[in-house]
Amino acid sequence: MRERRSRRSEQVDPLFDFQLTSANDETTKFEVCFDGVETELLDRIYAEAETQVKLKNDIFSKLEAAAEAEKMASEVHQDVASSAESENNVVVKYDSNDPLTPAGFEGHHRRMERQERHMQALEKQQFIATVARVKTQQASLLKPDWEHSISHIVRIEDSNDSFELQEKRKLALHEMQKFLERYEMSKASLRSGESNSKSNQLDTLSNDKQKEESKKRVSTKPDSKNKSKSKNKNGGNNKNNSSSSKKQKQKQNLKSMHSSNSKGKGSDLSELDNGPLMFTFRPCAFGYQLPPKPFPPQEFSLPPLLLSEVEAYELIDKLNKK
């Protein structure tokens, strides 16, 4: 009985008695302990193992692709947020990735500002020219012989129709008057803005002057000992006495100014030094900011009109004759 039991324990099903080992070529092989198992069974086992390995590889590849997609989405979101913040911010800052250096960026900015001023000056000149043209046309339509000049101002279909001429004249005069009124209103608003800016600048200048005067150092009253010494020294010199009296008056005036500016803030004059007056100046080129010019500088004049060949030859002939 014992021998039978040992034999039964030794008899193991070959389907479940296998061990997984790794060979040198990194491929999975199975060492199957069996006796008399068919080759079809082995092929089935190898096929199942290969399918499991393929499924694992597919799962890992899908996980990696999902992680990459999340990274790309987060980068795109950050780029969109940074672009929105840059659009909201008005101040333009220099970026290290910018091809221009800081000096080149500032020079480019100055060039663009100069070009913009030039274009504004040109637009102003053109606007003034149109205003002058409208005024001349209005004067020609108000003349008694307006019928001869209306065809050069307004498009007329039938020049013999007096009703059409009168209606077109009324409409043209009305539009010209509206245009000139708008021009006068814009000019008045510009003048008022300039006057307001000048008044604000004058106020700031006066405030700056008051601050400078309050910052001046004021000398204190001399003691009784110093008074006696000064009297003994300058007793015989009338000129020195007169000059000292003038200095004392100036000191008193400065003290009164200082007391009026301080307005009871507890400024003790006795704590100040008995030295010369020191004046403080603002670190500015002219001591104060210059007021702006009423109009931007006209750097360039209007471009000359192009002449035709015939006009050019005529002009050359006239110059040669002269």
C-alpha positions as CSV (number, residue, x, y, z in Angstrom):
1,M,0.0,0.0,0.0
2,R,2.8,2.4,0.9
3,E,4.5,1.7,-2.5
4,R,1.2,2.4,-4.4
5,R,0.7,5.7,-2.5
6,S,4.3,6.8,-3.3
7,R,3.8,5.9,-7.0
8,R,0.5,7.9,-7.1
9,S,2.3,10.9,-5.6
10,E,5.0,10.7,-8.2
11,Q,2.5,10.6,-11.0
12,V,1.7,14.3,-11.7
13,D,-0.4,15.8,-14.4
14,P,2.0,17.2,-17.0
15,L,-0.3,20.2,-17.8
16,F,0.3,21.7,-14.4
17,D,3.9,20.6,-13.8
18,F,6.0,23.2,-15.6
19,Q,8.5,25.9,-14.5
20,L,9.1,29.3,-16.2
21,T,12.8,30.0,-16.9
22,S,14.6,32.8,-18.9
23,A,17.2,31.9,-21.5
24,N,20.1,34.0,-22.8
25,D,18.1,35.3,-25.8
26,E,15.5,36.9,-23.4
27,T,12.6,34.7,-24.6
28,T,10.4,32.7,-22.3
29,K,10.6,29.0,-22.4
30,F,9.0,26.3,-20.4
31,E,10.6,23.2,-19.0
32,V,7.9,20.6,-18.8
33,C,8.3,17.5,-16.7
34,F,6.4,14.9,-18.5
35,D,6.6,11.4,-19.9
36,G,4.9,10.7,-23.2
37,V,3.0,14.0,-23.8
38,E,2.1,14.9,-27.3
39,T,3.6,17.8,-29.2
40,E,0.2,19.5,-29.9
41,L,-0.2,20.2,-26.2
42,L,3.2,21.9,-26.1
43,D,2.4,24.1,-29.0
44,R,-0.9,25.2,-27.3
45,I,1.0,26.1,-24.2
46,Y,3.6,28.2,-26.1
47,A,0.8,30.0,-28.1
48,E,-1.1,30.9,-24.9
49,A,2.1,32.3,-23.3
50,E,2.9,34.4,-26.4
51,T,-0.6,35.9,-26.4
52,Q,-0.3,36.9,-22.7
53,V,3.0,38.6,-23.4
54,K,1.5,40.5,-26.4
55,L,-1.4,41.6,-24.3
56,K,0.9,43.0,-21.6
57,N,3.0,44.9,-24.2
58,D,-0.2,46.4,-25.7
59,I,-1.4,47.5,-22.2
60,F,2.0,49.2,-21.4
61,S,2.1,51.0,-24.8
62,K,-1.5,52.3,-24.3
63,L,-0.5,53.6,-20.9
64,E,2.5,55.4,-22.2
65,A,0.5,57.0,-25.1
66,A,-2.1,58.2,-22.5
67,A,0.6,59.8,-20.4
68,E,2.2,61.6,-23.4
69,A,-1.3,62.9,-24.4
70,E,-1.8,64.3,-20.9
71,K,1.6,66.0,-21.0
72,M,0.8,67.6,-24.4
73,A,-2.6,68.8,-23.2
74,S,-1.1,70.4,-20.1
75,E,1.6,72.2,-22.2
76,V,-1.0,73.5,-24.6
77,H,-3.2,74.8,-21.7
78,Q,-0.2,76.6,-20.2
79,D,0.7,78.2,-23.5
80,V,-2.9,79.4,-23.9
81,A,-3.0,80.8,-20.4
82,S,0.3,82.6,-20.8
83,S,-0.8,84.1,-24.2
84,A,-4.1,85.4,-22.6
85,E,-2.1,87.0,-19.7
86,S,0.2,88.6,-22.2
87,E,-2.7,90.0,-24.2
88,N,-4.3,91.4,-21.0
89,N,-1.1,93.1,-19.9
90,V,-0.4,96.4,-21.6
91,V,3.2,96.8,-20.6
92,V,5.6,95.2,-23.0
93,K,8.8,93.7,-21.5
94,Y,12.0,92.5,-23.0
95,D,12.1,88.8,-23.5
96,S,15.4,86.8,-23.5
97,N,14.1,84.8,-26.6
98,D,13.6,88.1,-28.5
99,P,16.1,88.4,-31.4
100,L,16.6,92.1,-30.7
101,T,18.9,93.2,-27.8
102,P,17.5,95.7,-25.3
103,A,19.4,98.5,-27.0
104,G,18.1,97.5,-30.4
105,F,14.6,97.2,-29.0
106,E,14.7,100.8,-27.6
107,G,16.1,102.1,-30.8
108,H,13.3,100.4,-32.8
109,H,10.8,101.9,-30.4
110,R,12.2,105.4,-30.8
111,R,12.1,105.0,-34.6
112,M,8.5,103.9,-34.6
113,E,7.6,106.8,-32.4
114,R,9.3,109.2,-34.7
115,Q,7.5,107.7,-37.7
116,E,4.2,108.0,-35.9
117,R,4.8,111.7,-35.2
118,H,5.7,112.2,-38.8
119,M,2.5,110.6,-39.9
120,Q,0.5,112.7,-37.5
121,A,2.1,115.8,-38.9
122,L,1.3,114.7,-42.5
123,E,-2.3,114.0,-41.5
124,K,-2.6,117.4,-39.9
125,Q,-1.2,119.2,-43.0
126,Q,-3.6,117.2,-45.2
127,F,-6.5,118.1,-43.0
128,I,-5.6,121.8,-43.1
129,A,-5.3,121.7,-46.8
130,T,-8.8,120.1,-47.1
131,V,-10.2,122.8,-44.8
132,A,-8.7,125.5,-47.0
133,R,-10.1,123.8,-50.1
134,V,-13.6,123.6,-48.6
135,K,-13.5,127.3,-47.6
136,T,-12.6,128.3,-51.2
137,Q,-15.4,126.2,-52.6
138,Q,-17.8,127.7,-50.1
139,A,-16.8,131.2,-51.2
140,S,-17.2,130.3,-54.9
141,L,-20.7,128.9,-54.3
142,L,-21.7,132.1,-52.4
143,K,-20.7,134.3,-55.4
144,P,-23.3,135.5,-57.8
145,D,-21.8,133.4,-60.7
146,W,-21.9,130.2,-58.7
147,E,-23.4,128.3,-61.7
148,H,-20.1,128.3,-63.5
149,S,-18.1,126.8,-60.6
150,I,-20.7,124.3,-59.2
151,S,-19.9,121.7,-61.9
152,H,-16.3,121.5,-60.5
153,I,-17.5,120.9,-56.9
154,V,-20.6,118.7,-57.2
155,R,-21.6,116.1,-59.8
156,I,-24.4,117.4,-61.9
157,E,-26.3,115.2,-64.4
158,D,-28.1,118.0,-66.3
159,S,-26.5,121.5,-66.3
160,N,-29.5,123.1,-67.9
161,D,-31.9,122.1,-65.1
162,S,-32.0,125.1,-62.7
163,F,-33.9,123.2,-60.0
164,E,-31.2,120.5,-59.8
165,L,-28.5,123.2,-59.6
166,Q,-30.2,125.0,-56.8
167,E,-30.8,121.8,-54.8
168,K,-27.2,120.6,-55.2
169,R,-25.9,124.1,-54.2
170,K,-28.0,124.0,-51.0
171,L,-26.8,120.5,-50.1
172,A,-23.2,121.4,-50.8
173,L,-23.3,124.5,-48.6
174,H,-25.0,122.6,-45.8
175,E,-22.3,119.9,-45.8
176,M,-19.5,122.4,-46.0
177,Q,-20.9,124.3,-43.0
178,K,-21.1,121.1,-41.0
179,F,-17.5,120.2,-41.8
180,L,-16.2,123.6,-40.9
181,E,-18.2,123.6,-37.6
182,R,-16.6,120.2,-36.7
183,Y,-13.2,121.6,-37.5
184,E,-13.7,124.7,-35.2
185,M,-15.0,122.4,-32.4
186,S,-12.0,120.2,-32.6
187,K,-9.7,123.2,-32.6
188,A,-11.4,124.7,-29.6
189,S,-11.1,121.3,-27.7
190,L,-7.4,121.1,-28.5
191,R,-6.9,124.7,-27.2
192,S,-8.8,124.0,-24.0
193,G,-6.7,120.8,-23.4
194,E,-3.5,122.7,-23.9
195,S,-4.6,125.4,-21.5
196,N,-5.6,122.8,-18.9
197,S,-2.2,121.1,-19.2
198,K,-0.4,124.4,-18.9
199,S,-2.4,125.3,-15.8
200,N,-1.6,121.9,-14.2
201,Q,2.0,122.3,-15.0
202,L,2.1,125.7,-13.3
203,D,0.4,124.3,-10.3
204,T,3.0,121.5,-10.0
205,L,5.8,124.1,-10.4
206,S,4.4,126.2,-7.6
207,N,4.0,123.2,-5.3
208,D,7.6,122.1,-6.1
209,K,8.9,125.6,-5.3
210,Q,7.0,125.5,-1.9
211,K,8.6,122.2,-1.1
212,E,12.0,123.4,-2.0
213,E,11.6,126.5,0.2
214,S,10.4,124.3,3.1
215,K,13.5,122.1,2.7
216,K,15.9,125.0,3.1
217,R,18.0,125.0,6.2
218,V,17.3,127.9,8.6
219,S,19.9,129.3,11.0
220,T,19.0,129.6,14.7
221,K,19.3,132.7,16.9
222,P,22.7,133.3,18.4
223,D,23.1,133.0,22.1
224,S,23.7,135.9,24.5
225,K,27.4,135.1,24.7
226,N,27.7,135.1,20.9
227,K,25.9,138.4,20.8
228,S,28.3,140.0,23.3
229,K,31.3,138.7,21.4
230,S,29.9,140.0,18.1
231,K,29.3,143.4,19.7
232,N,32.8,143.6,21.1
233,K,34.3,142.6,17.8
234,N,32.2,144.9,15.5
235,G,31.8,147.8,17.9
236,G,33.9,150.3,15.9
237,N,32.9,149.2,12.4
238,N,29.6,150.7,11.3
239,K,29.7,148.8,8.0
240,N,30.0,145.5,9.7
241,N,27.1,146.5,12.0
242,S,24.9,147.3,9.1
243,S,25.7,144.1,7.3
244,S,25.0,142.1,10.5
245,S,21.7,143.8,10.9
246,K,20.8,142.9,7.3
247,K,21.7,139.3,8.0
248,Q,19.6,139.2,11.1
249,K,16.6,140.5,9.2
250,Q,17.1,137.9,6.5
251,K,17.3,135.2,9.2
252,Q,14.1,136.5,10.8
253,N,12.3,136.4,7.5
254,L,13.4,132.9,6.8
255,K,12.3,131.8,10.3
256,S,8.8,133.3,9.7
257,M,8.6,131.5,6.3
258,H,9.7,128.2,7.9
259,S,7.1,128.6,10.7
260,S,4.3,129.3,8.2
261,N,5.3,126.2,6.1
262,S,5.6,123.9,9.1
263,K,2.1,124.7,10.3
264,G,2.6,123.6,13.9
265,K,4.3,120.3,13.2
266,G,6.7,120.7,16.2
267,S,9.8,122.0,14.3
268,D,12.2,123.3,16.9
269,L,14.5,125.9,15.5
270,S,16.9,125.6,18.5
271,E,17.9,122.1,17.4
272,L,19.2,123.3,14.1
273,D,22.9,124.2,13.5
274,N,24.0,127.8,13.5
275,G,25.7,127.5,10.1
276,P,25.2,128.9,6.6
277,L,22.0,128.3,4.6
278,M,22.1,125.3,2.3
279,F,19.9,125.1,-0.8
280,T,18.7,121.9,-2.4
281,F,18.1,121.6,-6.1
282,R,16.1,119.0,-7.9
283,P,18.2,116.6,-10.1
284,C,16.8,117.9,-13.4
285,A,18.4,119.4,-16.4
286,F,16.7,122.8,-16.3
287,G,15.5,122.7,-12.7
288,Y,11.9,122.1,-13.8
289,Q,10.1,120.2,-16.5
290,L,9.6,122.1,-19.8
291,P,6.0,122.5,-21.0
292,P,5.1,120.5,-24.1
293,K,4.9,122.1,-27.5
294,P,1.4,122.9,-28.8
295,F,1.9,120.8,-31.9
296,P,4.3,117.9,-32.8
297,P,7.3,119.1,-34.8
298,Q,6.9,118.9,-38.6
299,E,10.1,117.0,-39.4
300,F,9.3,116.5,-43.1
301,S,7.3,118.6,-45.5
302,L,4.7,117.1,-47.9
303,P,6.0,115.1,-50.8
304,P,6.2,117.0,-54.0
305,L,3.6,116.3,-56.7
306,L,4.8,114.2,-59.6
307,L,5.0,116.0,-62.9
308,S,4.2,114.5,-66.3
309,E,6.9,114.4,-69.0
310,V,5.4,117.4,-70.9
311,E,5.2,119.6,-67.8
312,A,8.7,118.6,-66.8
313,Y,10.1,119.6,-70.3
314,E,8.2,122.9,-70.1
315,L,9.6,123.7,-66.7
316,I,13.1,122.9,-67.9
317,D,12.7,125.2,-70.9
318,K,11.5,128.0,-68.7
319,L,14.4,127.6,-66.4
320,N,16.8,127.6,-69.3
321,K,15.3,130.8,-70.7
322,K,15.7,132.5,-67.4
